[in-house]
């Protein structure tokens, strides 16, 4: 949905700027966890409960994150809770990942194949032999799709 992407963009950009000045790997982990938490239907229902205060929501979300949270991360969660933006967490994470990959010169890719691919084959795709301009920071996700073999003799 374009509206979610538009509203999430400033949050993702601000979070990315903070991560650039800190530990990008740690922030990536936190953002990934927050995306999973924000996508959870139980969390969304809890966030939509009018009897739950923003402080309670922020505290609950922070307690669900396994990674250690610094003050900036806690403030980010509190701000989203106060502004009713917890549902944006998956989109914020997606845009954060795009920004992170762009700054590292990497990209995520989905590889469609008619047959299952071994880990070695997937690694070869991400390697310098096939895509020499690619950096190893992106991820490849293989998808076996029998329709890819259609018309093959």
HELIX and SHEET records of a PDB file:
HELIX    1   1 UNK A    2  UNK A   20  1                                  19    
HELIX    2   2 UNK A   24  UNK A   39  1                                  16    
HELIX    3   3 UNK A   41  UNK A   48  1                                   8    
HELIX    4   4 UNK A   54  UNK A   64  1                                  11    
HELIX    5   5 UNK A   71  UNK A   82  1                                  12    
HELIX    6   6 UNK A   86  UNK A   88  5                                   3    
HELIX    7   7 UNK A   89  UNK A  104  1                                  16    
HELIX    8   8 UNK A  119  UNK A  126  1                                   8    
HELIX    9   9 UNK A  146  UNK A  149  5                                   4    
SHEET    1   A 2 UNK A 109  UNK A 113  0                                        
SHEET    2   A 2 UNK A 140  UNK A 144  1                                        
END                                                                             
